[in-house]
Every structure is written in structure tokens, then in C-alpha cells.
Amino acid sequence: MNTFKRFSLFFATNIAIIVAASIVLNLLGVRGYLTAQGINYQALLVISFVWGMAGAFISLLLSKKITKWTLKIKIIDRNHLDPQARMLVNMVERLASKAGLSKMPEVGIYDSPEINAFATGPSKNNSLVAFSTGIIAQMSQEELEGVAAHEVSHIANGDMVTMTLIQGIMNAFVIFLAKVFSWAVAQFMRGDEDEQPSYFVAFAVEIVLQIVFGILASIIVNWFSRQREFRADSGSASLAGREK
């Protein structure tokens, strides 16, 4: 994927986040959080929540399209000429039916030597299971079935939506705490009571705090992610058999 496409994708996604968050905040009647008396914490909480969730959910909604585009995934079906590709489609279809999914996920292959497979998509009925050429070449059919069952379990468990909610909440807390502490630092550093706090100082401190709090939040997100992975492993054992 060339640099122009990467920039275009990044730019378009961020524009979508800005537009969506702005529309929601306008509908809620929230214009800002700073008043003559200081921070309006209720307004700041609403702003933080909207911005945090907007980024997470727009990324979720676009996840399948972005993944297809960035990895150049080729969607396959049961009519594919390659018998191994047909085997993967039939395998995922069988596992999806066993997992109780009302709609079979799309199945795709992307060119990469890494041993990898993943599930993505905004919902159970709009999902994708993708396999690298590396994992197809190096794993047996039984091993691939265990991997496919793991990914189908992620979809059946609604893990994409669950992790998006957790990420959105963490984003909101990062934004809220960074703004509160940066404003407190700016207030502390002003010369006297009549002097206005330095907005430059507040902005600089906020950027640093967002990075620090973001790292701390990622630990929590990763902990939840591990729990979902263990649950998907359990689902894989149920769908494909423990030996696989």
C-alpha cells in the first residue's frame, strides 16, 4: 500500500471521527468545558466520552473495509478454483453454523509469509476471517481448523464490539484526566491570581499526559484482550475439538 493511500485512509478516518463527534456534541448542546469559573466537569465528561467513543466505533465500522484495503485481501468462496481455498471456506462455514452464527463470515487470503489469521468486522453478521498465505502453507488441515475455530469464536462471542467498548471507555478517561491535570498544572504555574493561565502550557502538558495515560490504559485493554483470547481458545476446543 503506497504512502498516498495510507495518508488518504488516515485523513478520511480522522475527518469522519471529527464530523461524527461534532454532530453528536451539537445535538447534545455541549459547546465547551471551560468557563470563567474554571472547568465544567460534567461538560468535559460528555466531551471526553463522545470523542473517545467516536474514534473507537468509527474504527470498528470501517475495520473490515480498511483491513481488506491495507492487506489486499482476496475474498474466496466455495467456487474458487484452488481446492485449498475451497477447503477453508467450507471449514469456516461449518464452524460458523456450529457456533450459531446466522450469517457466515467472509473468508479471505492475504499474501504474507507470517503465520497468522484474524477475525474482524463491525458485527456478527458483517465479519471476515482472513488467513495469511504463510499459515496456509505451513499448517495442516487439522491445525487450520483449530485456528479457524478460534477466529469464529471471536465473532460468535462479539469480541470486536466488546473490545471497542472497552477501548472507547479507556479513551474517554484518558482525554478527561489529561485535560483536568493539564489545566491544574497551567493554573499552578501562572504568576498571580489576575494572570490568565497559559493555554500553551496546558496544551503541552495535555499531550504528554495523553501519551502517559494512554500507555497505562493500554495495559487494561490488553488484560481484557487476553481474557477474550482465552475464551476464544475455549470456543475453539468446543467447535473443532481439543486435539486441534
TORRO-25579 format. One record per residue: x, y, z of N, C-alpha, C in turn; residue in one letter. Coordinates in steps of 0.02 Angstrom, whole numbers, padded with zeros to 5 digits. Atoms other than C-alpha are relative to their C-alpha. Last residue first. Example, Ala and Ser with C-alpha at 12.3 -4.5 7.8 and 13.67 -1.06 7.14 Angstrom:
BEGIN
+--------+--------+--------+--------+--------+--------+--------+--------+--------+------+
:    n.u :    n.v :    n.w :   ca.u :   ca.v :   ca.w :    c.u :    c.v :    c.w : rest :
+--------+--------+--------+--------+--------+--------+--------+--------+--------+------+
: -00042 : -00059 : -00003 :  00684 : -00053 :  00357 : -00039 :  00055 :  00037 :    S :
:  00045 : -00059 :  00000 :  00615 : -00225 :  00390 :  00045 :  00060 :  00000 :    A :
+--------+--------+--------+--------+--------+--------+--------+--------+--------+------+
% end
This chain:
BEGIN
+--------+--------+--------+--------+--------+--------+--------+--------+--------+------+
:    n.u :    n.v :    n.w :   ca.u :   ca.v :   ca.w :    c.u :    c.v :    c.w : rest :
+--------+--------+--------+--------+--------+--------+--------+--------+--------+------+
: -00019 : -00045 :  00055 : -00347 : -01475 :  00854 :  00022 :  00068 :  00024 :    K :
: -00061 :  00025 :  00031 : -00344 : -01606 :  00993 :  00024 :  00045 : -00058 :    E :
: -00060 : -00021 : -00037 : -00467 : -01503 :  01093 :  00064 : -00022 : -00034 :    R :
: -00029 :  00055 : -00037 : -00604 : -01522 :  00963 :  00065 :  00020 :  00033 :    G :
: -00043 :  00042 :  00042 : -00657 : -01405 :  00824 :  00028 : -00061 :  00035 :    A :
:  00023 :  00003 :  00070 : -00805 : -01310 :  00898 :  00040 : -00052 : -00041 :    L :
:  00069 :  00025 :  00004 : -00780 : -01340 :  01085 : -00022 : -00012 : -00072 :    S :
:  00000 :  00069 : -00023 : -00590 : -01325 :  01080 : -00070 : -00031 : -00005 :    A :
: -00032 :  00041 :  00052 : -00606 : -01168 :  00976 :  00000 : -00073 :  00018 :    S :
:  00049 :  00010 :  00053 : -00728 : -01094 :  01100 :  00026 : -00043 : -00057 :    G :
:  00050 :  00047 : -00027 : -00604 : -01122 :  01241 : -00053 : -00015 : -00053 :    S :
: -00033 :  00065 : -00002 : -00469 : -01038 :  01139 : -00048 : -00054 :  00024 :    D :
:  00001 :  00024 :  00069 : -00590 : -00895 :  01104 :  00035 : -00067 : -00006 :    A :
:  00068 :  00023 :  00013 : -00617 : -00878 :  01292 : -00007 : -00026 : -00072 :    R :
:  00009 :  00064 : -00036 : -00429 : -00870 :  01320 : -00070 : -00029 : -00013 :    F :
: -00038 :  00050 :  00036 : -00416 : -00736 :  01186 : -00007 : -00069 :  00032 :    E :
:  00039 :  00018 :  00059 : -00557 : -00636 :  01264 :  00036 : -00054 : -00042 :    R :
:  00057 :  00040 : -00024 : -00466 : -00640 :  01432 : -00043 : -00022 : -00059 :    Q :
: -00024 :  00067 : -00017 : -00305 : -00584 :  01347 : -00058 : -00045 :  00022 :    R :
: -00012 :  00036 :  00062 : -00397 : -00437 :  01268 :  00024 : -00072 :  00013 :    S :
:  00065 :  00023 :  00025 : -00462 : -00382 :  01437 :  00008 : -00041 : -00064 :    F :
:  00022 :  00051 : -00048 : -00283 : -00376 :  01502 : -00068 : -00028 : -00022 :    W :
: -00034 :  00063 :  00016 : -00228 : -00287 :  01343 : -00020 : -00056 :  00048 :    N :
:  00029 :  00027 :  00062 : -00358 : -00151 :  01369 :  00031 : -00068 : -00017 :    V :
:  00068 :  00025 : -00017 : -00302 : -00127 :  01549 : -00032 : -00032 : -00060 :    I :
: -00010 :  00059 : -00043 : -00119 : -00114 :  01498 : -00067 : -00031 :  00018 :    I :
: -00012 :  00058 :  00043 : -00169 :  00001 :  01354 :  00013 : -00063 :  00040 :    S :
:  00065 :  00028 :  00022 : -00244 :  00121 :  01480 :  00009 : -00062 : -00043 :    A :
:  00031 :  00034 : -00058 : -00074 :  00145 :  01562 : -00066 : -00032 : -00019 :    L :
: -00039 :  00060 : -00013 :  00005 :  00184 :  01393 : -00029 : -00040 :  00058 :    I :
:  00015 :  00048 :  00054 : -00135 :  00304 :  01351 :  00038 : -00065 :  00009 :    G :
:  00062 :  00034 : -00019 : -00116 :  00388 :  01521 : -00020 : -00051 : -00053 :    F :
: -00011 :  00039 : -00061 :  00066 :  00427 :  01480 : -00062 : -00039 :  00019 :    V :
: -00045 :  00055 :  00016 :  00033 :  00481 :  01300 :  00009 : -00046 :  00060 :    I :
:  00038 :  00047 :  00042 : -00119 :  00584 :  01349 :  00043 : -00060 : -00019 :    Q :
:  00042 :  00042 : -00043 : -00017 :  00659 :  01490 : -00042 : -00049 : -00040 :    L :
: -00043 :  00046 : -00037 :  00118 :  00721 :  01371 : -00043 : -00048 :  00042 :    V :
: -00027 :  00048 :  00048 : -00010 :  00798 :  01253 :  00042 : -00053 :  00035 :    I :
:  00053 :  00046 :  00020 : -00103 :  00878 :  01398 :  00025 : -00053 : -00048 :    E :
:  00007 :  00049 : -00054 :  00057 :  00954 :  01468 : -00053 : -00052 : -00018 :    V :
: -00061 :  00041 :  00000 :  00091 :  01040 :  01301 : -00004 : -00055 :  00053 :    A :
:  00001 :  00043 :  00059 : -00089 :  01103 :  01286 :  00060 : -00048 : -00001 :    F :
:  00053 :  00049 : -00009 : -00096 :  01169 :  01464 : -00001 : -00050 : -00059 :    A :
: -00023 :  00048 : -00051 :  00072 :  01255 :  01443 : -00051 : -00056 :  00009 :    V :
: -00053 :  00038 :  00031 :  00013 :  01336 :  01281 :  00026 : -00053 :  00048 :    F :
:  00031 :  00052 :  00039 : -00150 :  01387 :  01363 :  00052 : -00043 : -00036 :    Y :
: -00030 :  00009 :  00066 : -00053 :  01481 :  01494 : -00032 : -00058 : -00037 :    S :
: -00041 :  00060 :  00006 : -00169 :  01526 :  01638 :  00027 : -00008 : -00071 :    P :
:  00033 :  00056 :  00032 : -00230 :  01706 :  01638 :  00046 : -00060 : -00003 :    Q :
: -00029 :  00022 :  00064 : -00146 :  01822 :  01762 : -00038 : -00061 : -00027 :    E :
:  00031 : -00038 :  00054 : -00255 :  01901 :  01896 :  00026 : -00021 : -00068 :    D :
:  00070 :  00018 :  00008 : -00215 :  01768 :  02026 : -00033 :  00036 : -00058 :    E :
:  00042 : -00025 : -00054 : -00028 :  01784 :  02004 : -00073 : -00014 : -00017 :    D :
: -00037 : -00044 : -00046 :  00114 :  01708 :  01903 : -00041 :  00025 :  00059 :    G :
:  00011 : -00071 :  00016 :  00027 :  01560 :  01821 :  00029 :  00044 :  00055 :    R :
: -00059 : -00034 :  00025 :  00110 :  01392 :  01851 : -00011 :  00073 : -00018 :    M :
: -00052 : -00002 : -00051 : -00023 :  01315 :  01964 :  00060 :  00043 : -00022 :    F :
:  00022 : -00045 : -00054 : -00164 :  01358 :  01845 :  00054 :  00009 :  00052 :    Q :
: -00001 : -00068 :  00028 : -00071 :  01279 :  01699 : -00021 :  00051 :  00052 :    A :
: -00070 : -00020 :  00005 : -00037 :  01123 :  01803 :  00006 :  00071 : -00025 :    V :
: -00024 : -00012 : -00068 : -00221 :  01110 :  01852 :  00073 :  00023 : -00001 :    A :
:  00028 : -00064 : -00021 : -00272 :  01130 :  01669 :  00023 :  00018 :  00071 :    W :
: -00037 : -00052 :  00036 : -00154 :  00990 :  01620 : -00025 :  00070 :  00018 :    S :
: -00066 : -00009 : -00029 : -00224 :  00879 :  01758 :  00040 :  00054 : -00036 :    F :
:  00006 : -00024 : -00069 : -00405 :  00901 :  01705 :  00068 :  00016 :  00030 :    V :
:  00023 : -00070 :  00002 : -00370 :  00888 :  01518 : -00005 :  00029 :  00071 :    K :
: -00053 : -00041 :  00029 : -00265 :  00730 :  01535 : -00020 :  00074 :  00001 :    A :
: -00053 : -00009 : -00051 : -00392 :  00651 :  01654 :  00056 :  00045 : -00027 :    L :
:  00026 : -00037 : -00058 : -00539 :  00677 :  01534 :  00057 :  00015 :  00050 :    F :
:  00014 : -00070 :  00019 : -00448 :  00626 :  01375 : -00020 :  00041 :  00061 :    I :
: -00065 : -00030 :  00017 : -00375 :  00467 :  01452 : -00010 :  00075 : -00016 :    V :
: -00035 : -00016 : -00063 : -00542 :  00426 :  01535 :  00067 :  00033 : -00013 :    F :
:  00035 : -00054 : -00034 : -00633 :  00440 :  01369 :  00035 :  00020 :  00065 :    A :
: -00014 : -00062 :  00035 : -00504 :  00335 :  01277 : -00031 :  00060 :  00036 :    N :
: -00069 : -00019 : -00018 : -00520 :  00199 :  01409 :  00020 :  00066 : -00033 :    M :
:  00003 : -00023 : -00069 : -00709 :  00198 :  01384 :  00069 :  00022 :  00024 :    I :
:  00033 : -00065 : -00002 : -00688 :  00187 :  01196 : -00003 :  00029 :  00070 :    G :
: -00047 : -00049 :  00025 : -00560 :  00046 :  01210 : -00030 :  00070 :  00002 :    Q :
: -00053 : -00009 : -00050 : -00677 : -00054 :  01321 :  00049 :  00053 : -00022 :    I :
:  00030 : -00035 : -00058 : -00824 : -00026 :  01204 :  00053 :  00013 :  00053 :    L :
:  00011 : -00070 :  00021 : -00717 : -00072 :  01052 : -00029 :  00041 :  00058 :    T :
: -00064 : -00034 : -00006 : -00655 : -00229 :  01142 : -00005 :  00073 : -00022 :    M :
: -00019 : -00005 : -00071 : -00834 : -00286 :  01168 :  00065 :  00039 :  00009 :    T :
:  00040 : -00053 : -00031 : -00884 : -00246 :  00989 :  00020 :  00010 :  00073 :    V :
: -00018 : -00064 :  00033 : -00741 : -00346 :  00914 : -00038 :  00058 :  00032 :    M :
: -00060 : -00030 : -00029 : -00765 : -00486 :  01043 :  00020 :  00067 : -00032 :    D :
:  00007 : -00073 :  00006 : -00944 : -00523 :  00996 :  00061 :  00038 :  00025 :    G :
: -00001 : -00031 : -00067 : -00927 : -00700 :  01065 : -00010 :  00076 : -00003 :    N :
:  00059 :  00023 : -00036 : -00981 : -00776 :  00897 : -00005 :  00032 :  00069 :    A :
:  00059 : -00031 :  00031 : -00851 : -00671 :  00805 : -00063 : -00019 :  00039 :    I :
: -00003 : -00072 : -00011 : -00709 : -00717 :  00922 : -00063 :  00034 : -00026 :    H :
:  00021 : -00011 : -00069 : -00767 : -00898 :  00916 :  00003 :  00074 :  00018 :    S :
:  00074 :  00002 :  00001 : -00753 : -00894 :  00726 : -00027 :  00011 :  00070 :    V :
:  00022 : -00063 :  00029 : -00571 : -00841 :  00747 : -00077 :  00003 : -00003 :    E :
: -00018 : -00054 : -00046 : -00531 : -00984 :  00867 : -00028 :  00066 : -00026 :    H :
:  00049 :  00003 : -00054 : -00624 : -01108 :  00757 :  00012 :  00054 :  00051 :    A :
:  00063 : -00027 :  00026 : -00519 : -01053 :  00608 : -00054 :  00001 :  00054 :    A :
: -00009 : -00073 :  00006 : -00358 : -01083 :  00708 : -00066 :  00032 : -00023 :    V :
: -00005 : -00027 : -00067 : -00413 : -01257 :  00761 :  00006 :  00076 :  00000 :    G :
:  00067 :  00002 : -00027 : -00468 : -01295 :  00583 : -00001 :  00027 :  00072 :    E :
:  00038 : -00057 :  00027 : -00301 : -01236 :  00518 : -00071 :  00002 :  00027 :    L :
: -00024 : -00059 : -00036 : -00214 : -01360 :  00634 : -00037 :  00063 : -00024 :    E :
:  00025 :  00004 : -00069 : -00321 : -01503 :  00568 :  00021 :  00062 :  00040 :    E :
:  00072 : -00015 :  00000 : -00291 : -01451 :  00388 : -00028 : -00001 :  00070 :    Q :
:  00042 :  00054 :  00027 : -00103 : -01448 :  00417 : -00073 :  00021 :  00003 :    S :
:  00042 :  00037 : -00048 : -00009 : -01286 :  00444 : -00040 : -00054 : -00036 :    M :
: -00039 :  00033 : -00052 :  00140 : -01215 :  00349 : -00041 : -00039 :  00050 :    Q :
: -00055 :  00042 :  00025 :  00071 : -01161 :  00180 :  00031 : -00044 :  00054 :    A :
:  00029 :  00052 :  00043 : -00097 : -01098 :  00243 :  00054 : -00049 : -00023 :    I :
:  00031 :  00049 : -00045 : -00012 : -01004 :  00386 : -00030 : -00057 : -00040 :    I :
: -00048 :  00035 : -00042 :  00107 : -00918 :  00267 : -00031 : -00053 :  00043 :    G :
: -00025 :  00055 :  00042 : -00026 : -00874 :  00138 :  00051 : -00041 :  00040 :    T :
: -00060 : -00018 :  00039 : -00106 : -00772 :  00277 :  00020 : -00060 : -00043 :    S :
: -00058 :  00044 : -00010 : -00284 : -00814 :  00329 :  00058 :  00026 : -00041 :    F :
: -00054 : -00003 :  00050 : -00430 : -00694 :  00347 :  00058 : -00044 :  00021 :    A :
: -00054 :  00041 : -00026 : -00597 : -00717 :  00437 :  00053 : -00003 : -00055 :    V :
: -00049 :  00028 :  00046 : -00717 : -00575 :  00399 :  00050 : -00042 :  00039 :    L :
: -00067 :  00016 : -00025 : -00872 : -00507 :  00482 :  00043 : -00033 : -00054 :    S :
: -00041 : -00037 :  00048 : -01037 : -00422 :  00446 :  00073 : -00009 :  00020 :    N :
:  00027 :  00010 :  00067 : -01171 : -00528 :  00530 :  00039 :  00036 : -00055 :    N :
:  00000 :  00072 :  00014 : -01076 : -00545 :  00694 : -00023 : -00015 : -00072 :    K :
:  00053 :  00039 : -00033 : -01041 : -00359 :  00692 :  00006 : -00073 : -00018 :    S :
:  00038 : -00038 : -00050 : -00916 : -00222 :  00647 : -00054 : -00039 :  00037 :    P :
:  00067 : -00019 :  00023 : -00789 : -00334 :  00562 : -00040 :  00033 :  00054 :    G :
:  00015 : -00071 : -00007 : -00628 : -00426 :  00601 : -00070 :  00013 : -00026 :    T :
:  00070 : -00016 :  00014 : -00562 : -00601 :  00626 : -00009 :  00074 :  00010 :    A :
:  00036 : -00046 : -00045 : -00379 : -00650 :  00616 : -00072 :  00008 : -00022 :    F :
:  00070 : -00003 :  00022 : -00255 : -00773 :  00544 : -00035 :  00046 :  00049 :    A :
:  00050 : -00042 : -00033 : -00066 : -00776 :  00555 : -00069 : -00010 : -00031 :    N :
:  00051 :  00050 : -00018 :  00092 : -00873 :  00516 : -00054 :  00037 :  00040 :    I :
:  00012 :  00010 : -00071 :  00192 : -00736 :  00431 : -00055 : -00052 :  00011 :    E :
: -00034 :  00061 : -00024 :  00245 : -00761 :  00249 : -00014 : -00014 :  00074 :    P :
: -00048 : -00015 : -00053 :  00113 : -00636 :  00189 :  00033 : -00065 :  00024 :    S :
: -00068 :  00023 :  00014 : -00006 : -00629 :  00041 :  00048 :  00024 :  00054 :    D :
: -00045 : -00055 :  00018 : -00185 : -00612 :  00100 :  00072 : -00026 : -00004 :    Y :
: -00071 :  00018 : -00003 : -00325 : -00740 :  00098 :  00041 :  00061 : -00018 :    I :
: -00048 : -00031 :  00044 : -00508 : -00706 :  00134 :  00071 : -00026 :  00011 :    G :
: -00065 :  00033 : -00009 : -00664 : -00786 :  00205 :  00048 :  00030 : -00051 :    V :
: -00039 :  00004 :  00062 : -00824 : -00686 :  00229 :  00067 : -00033 :  00016 :    E :
: -00049 : -00053 :  00012 : -00914 : -00731 :  00389 :  00030 : -00007 : -00070 :    P :
: -00070 :  00022 :  00003 : -01066 : -00845 :  00378 :  00046 :  00059 : -00011 :    M :
: -00030 : -00016 :  00065 : -01230 : -00768 :  00430 :  00073 : -00019 :  00001 :    K :
:  00054 :  00000 :  00050 : -01345 : -00830 :  00569 :  00027 :  00015 : -00070 :    S :
:  00001 : -00063 :  00037 : -01196 : -00878 :  00678 : -00054 : -00004 : -00054 :    L :
:  00065 : -00033 : -00003 : -01239 : -01022 :  00794 : -00004 :  00067 : -00035 :    G :
: -00003 : -00052 : -00051 : -01062 : -01081 :  00830 : -00065 :  00040 :  00005 :    A :
: -00004 :  00033 : -00065 : -01095 : -01244 :  00735 :  00001 :  00051 :  00057 :    K :
:  00065 :  00030 : -00012 : -01151 : -01144 :  00583 : -00002 : -00033 :  00069 :    S :
:  00046 : -00055 : -00013 : -00995 : -01037 :  00592 : -00070 : -00026 :  00016 :    A :
: -00012 : -00024 : -00068 : -00886 : -01192 :  00608 : -00048 :  00056 :  00019 :    L :
:  00021 :  00053 : -00047 : -00962 : -01272 :  00453 :  00008 :  00023 :  00072 :    R :
:  00074 :  00005 :  00004 : -00949 : -01112 :  00351 : -00025 : -00051 :  00051 :    E :
:  00028 : -00058 : -00037 : -00770 : -01083 :  00410 : -00076 : -00003 :  00000 :    V :
: -00017 :  00007 : -00071 : -00719 : -01258 :  00355 : -00032 :  00056 :  00041 :    M :
:  00044 :  00052 : -00028 : -00811 : -01248 :  00189 :  00012 : -00008 :  00075 :    N :
:  00069 : -00027 :  00000 : -00723 : -01084 :  00150 : -00048 : -00050 :  00032 :    V :
:  00005 : -00051 : -00053 : -00553 : -01152 :  00203 : -00071 :  00028 :  00005 :    L :
: -00001 :  00033 : -00064 : -00575 : -01309 :  00097 : -00007 :  00049 :  00058 :    M :
:  00068 :  00027 : -00011 : -00625 : -01206 : -00053 : -00004 : -00035 :  00067 :    R :
:  00042 : -00058 : -00015 : -00461 : -01110 : -00036 : -00072 : -00023 :  00014 :    A :
: -00016 : -00018 : -00069 : -00365 : -01274 : -00027 : -00042 :  00060 :  00022 :    Q :
:  00034 :  00045 : -00047 : -00455 : -01336 : -00184 :  00014 :  00017 :  00074 :    P :
: -00049 :  00033 : -00043 : -00399 : -01182 : -00282 : -00036 : -00044 :  00050 :    D :
: -00035 :  00053 :  00037 : -00527 : -01143 : -00418 :  00049 : -00039 :  00043 :    L :
: -00069 : -00018 :  00018 : -00641 : -01047 : -00301 :  00035 : -00059 : -00033 :    H :
: -00011 :  00012 :  00071 : -00824 : -01097 : -00308 :  00071 :  00016 : -00023 :    N :
: -00003 :  00073 :  00012 : -00839 : -01116 : -00119 :  00010 : -00018 : -00073 :    R :
:  00064 :  00034 : -00013 : -00794 : -00933 : -00096 :  00007 : -00074 : -00018 :    D :
:  00009 :  00064 :  00035 : -00637 : -00826 : -00083 : -00069 : -00029 :  00017 :    I :
:  00057 :  00038 : -00026 : -00609 : -00643 : -00040 : -00010 : -00063 : -00042 :    I :
:  00041 :  00028 :  00054 : -00435 : -00582 : -00085 : -00055 : -00043 :  00031 :    K :
:  00029 :  00067 : -00012 : -00360 : -00473 :  00050 : -00044 : -00020 : -00059 :    I :
:  00017 :  00025 :  00067 : -00254 : -00327 : -00010 : -00028 : -00071 :  00004 :    K :
: -00035 :  00064 :  00008 : -00183 : -00305 :  00167 : -00013 : -00031 : -00069 :    L :
: -00071 : -00005 : -00020 : -00224 : -00118 :  00178 :  00038 : -00065 : -00014 :    T :
: -00038 : -00047 :  00042 : -00385 : -00122 :  00077 :  00075 : -00003 :  00017 :    W :
: -00002 :  00025 :  00069 : -00464 : -00277 :  00152 :  00046 :  00042 : -00044 :    K :
: -00043 :  00060 :  00000 : -00416 : -00219 :  00327 :  00006 : -00029 : -00071 :    T :
: -00070 : -00022 : -00006 : -00487 : -00045 :  00298 :  00047 : -00060 : -00004 :    I :
: -00020 : -00033 :  00062 : -00652 : -00115 :  00233 :  00074 :  00020 :  00002 :    K :
: -00004 :  00051 :  00052 : -00669 : -00236 :  00379 :  00024 :  00030 : -00067 :    K :
: -00054 :  00049 : -00010 : -00622 : -00108 :  00512 :  00005 : -00050 : -00058 :    S :
: -00041 :  00002 :  00060 : -00727 :  00037 :  00449 :  00050 : -00057 :  00000 :    L :
:  00044 :  00001 :  00059 : -00868 :  00017 :  00574 :  00040 : -00007 : -00064 :    L :
:  00034 :  00064 :  00004 : -00744 : -00029 :  00712 : -00041 : -00006 : -00064 :    L :
: -00052 :  00049 :  00018 : -00632 :  00122 :  00679 : -00031 : -00069 : -00007 :    S :
: -00011 : -00011 :  00071 : -00789 :  00230 :  00681 :  00054 : -00048 : -00025 :    I :
:  00054 :  00031 :  00039 : -00834 :  00148 :  00847 :  00007 :  00014 : -00075 :    F :
:  00002 :  00073 : -00005 : -00668 :  00181 :  00934 : -00052 : -00031 : -00046 :    A :
: -00060 :  00029 :  00031 : -00643 :  00359 :  00874 : -00003 : -00076 : -00001 :    G :
:  00004 : -00013 :  00073 : -00821 :  00410 :  00914 :  00059 : -00032 : -00036 :    A :
:  00041 :  00051 :  00032 : -00815 :  00325 :  01085 : -00003 :  00009 : -00075 :    M :
: -00030 :  00066 : -00011 : -00670 :  00428 :  01150 : -00038 : -00054 : -00037 :    G :
: -00060 :  00006 :  00041 : -00732 :  00590 :  01072 :  00032 : -00069 :  00007 :    W :
:  00019 : -00002 :  00071 : -00908 :  00568 :  01142 :  00061 : -00009 : -00045 :    V :
:  00034 :  00062 :  00017 : -00847 :  00513 :  01314 : -00017 : -00003 : -00075 :    F :
: -00049 :  00054 : -00001 : -00721 :  00654 :  01329 : -00032 : -00066 : -00022 :    S :
: -00045 : -00010 :  00057 : -00849 :  00785 :  01277 :  00050 : -00058 : -00005 :    I :
:  00039 :  00015 :  00061 : -00979 :  00717 :  01400 :  00045 :  00005 : -00062 :    V :
:  00012 :  00072 :  00001 : -00851 :  00712 :  01541 : -00038 : -00021 : -00063 :    L :
: -00063 :  00032 :  00020 : -00793 :  00888 :  01499 : -00009 : -00076 : -00004 :    L :
: -00008 : -00010 :  00072 : -00973 :  00952 :  01505 :  00063 : -00035 : -00025 :    A :
:  00053 :  00038 :  00033 : -00999 :  00875 :  01677 :  00007 :  00006 : -00076 :    Q :
: -00018 :  00070 :  00002 : -00830 :  00938 :  01738 : -00053 : -00044 : -00035 :    Y :
:  00066 :  00030 : -00010 : -00863 :  01119 :  01693 :  00010 : -00075 : -00008 :    N :
:  00024 :  00057 :  00040 : -00684 :  01177 :  01714 : -00071 : -00019 :  00020 :    I :
: -00045 :  00057 :  00008 : -00641 :  01350 :  01777 : -00031 : -00054 : -00042 :    G :
: -00015 :  00028 : -00066 : -00752 :  01488 :  01850 :  00049 : -00059 : -00004 :    Q :
: -00036 : -00051 : -00038 : -00749 :  01591 :  01690 :  00019 : -00026 :  00069 :    A :
:  00041 : -00057 : -00017 : -00797 :  01433 :  01597 :  00042 :  00051 :  00038 :    T :
: -00032 : -00052 : -00040 : -00701 :  01295 :  01508 : -00047 :  00059 :  00010 :    L :
: -00002 :  00020 : -00071 : -00797 :  01140 :  01453 :  00033 :  00051 :  00045 :    Y :
: -00066 : -00002 : -00029 : -00854 :  01181 :  01277 : -00003 : -00017 :  00074 :    G :
: -00045 : -00040 :  00042 : -01001 :  01180 :  01157 :  00072 :  00001 :  00026 :    R :
: -00063 : -00011 : -00036 : -01115 :  01044 :  01225 :  00048 :  00036 : -00046 :    V :
: -00004 : -00069 : -00023 : -01294 :  01057 :  01160 :  00063 :  00015 :  00040 :    G :
:  00005 :  00000 : -00074 : -01316 :  00868 :  01150 :  00003 :  00071 :  00029 :    L :
:  00066 :  00025 : -00016 : -01354 :  00881 :  00963 : -00011 :  00000 :  00076 :    L :
:  00048 : -00054 :  00017 : -01201 :  00991 :  00943 : -00071 : -00021 :  00017 :    N :
: -00006 : -00052 : -00051 : -01095 :  00862 :  01036 : -00048 :  00058 : -00013 :    L :
:  00029 :  00025 : -00062 : -01160 :  00722 :  00924 :  00002 :  00053 :  00054 :    V :
:  00072 :  00005 :  00008 : -01126 :  00819 :  00764 : -00033 : -00021 :  00066 :    I :
:  00027 : -00068 :  00001 : -00951 :  00869 :  00820 : -00076 : -00001 : -00006 :    S :
: -00002 : -00026 : -00068 : -00907 :  00689 :  00867 : -00031 :  00070 :  00003 :    A :
:  00048 :  00037 : -00042 : -00965 :  00622 :  00698 : -00002 :  00028 :  00071 :    A :
:  00068 : -00017 :  00020 : -00876 :  00758 :  00598 : -00051 : -00034 :  00045 :    V :
:  00012 : -00070 : -00018 : -00712 :  00740 :  00694 : -00072 :  00020 : -00016 :    I :
:  00005 : -00005 : -00073 : -00715 :  00550 :  00683 : -00017 :  00070 :  00022 :    I :
:  00063 :  00032 : -00020 : -00754 :  00552 :  00496 : -00010 :  00004 :  00075 :    A :
:  00054 : -00047 :  00018 : -00614 :  00677 :  00466 : -00067 : -00028 :  00022 :    I :
:  00000 : -00053 : -00050 : -00497 :  00562 :  00562 : -00052 :  00053 : -00014 :    N :
:  00024 :  00027 : -00064 : -00543 :  00413 :  00455 : -00005 :  00053 :  00053 :    T :
:  00072 :  00011 :  00005 : -00525 :  00511 :  00293 : -00030 : -00026 :  00065 :    A :
:  00034 : -00065 :  00003 : -00352 :  00577 :  00340 : -00076 : -00009 :  00000 :    F :
: -00007 : -00032 : -00066 : -00285 :  00407 :  00392 : -00039 :  00065 :  00003 :    F :
:  00040 :  00040 : -00047 : -00353 :  00325 :  00234 :  00001 :  00030 :  00070 :    L :
:  00070 : -00011 :  00016 : -00286 :  00463 :  00122 : -00046 : -00036 :  00049 :    S :
:  00017 : -00068 : -00023 : -00116 :  00458 :  00208 : -00074 :  00013 : -00011 :    F :
: -00002 :  00001 : -00073 : -00105 :  00269 :  00186 : -00021 :  00068 :  00028 :    R :
:  00059 :  00036 : -00024 : -00161 :  00282 :  00005 : -00003 : -00002 :  00076 :    K :
:  00059 : -00042 :  00013 : -00032 :  00417 : -00032 : -00064 : -00034 :  00026 :    F :
:  00004 : -00052 : -00052 :  00107 :  00317 :  00053 : -00063 :  00043 : -00009 :    T :
: -00044 : -00057 :  00006 :  00079 :  00164 : -00055 : -00014 :  00053 :  00052 :    N :
:  00042 : -00059 :  00000 :  00000 :  00000 :  00000 :  00044 :  00062 :  00000 :    M :
+--------+--------+--------+--------+--------+--------+--------+--------+--------+------+
% end
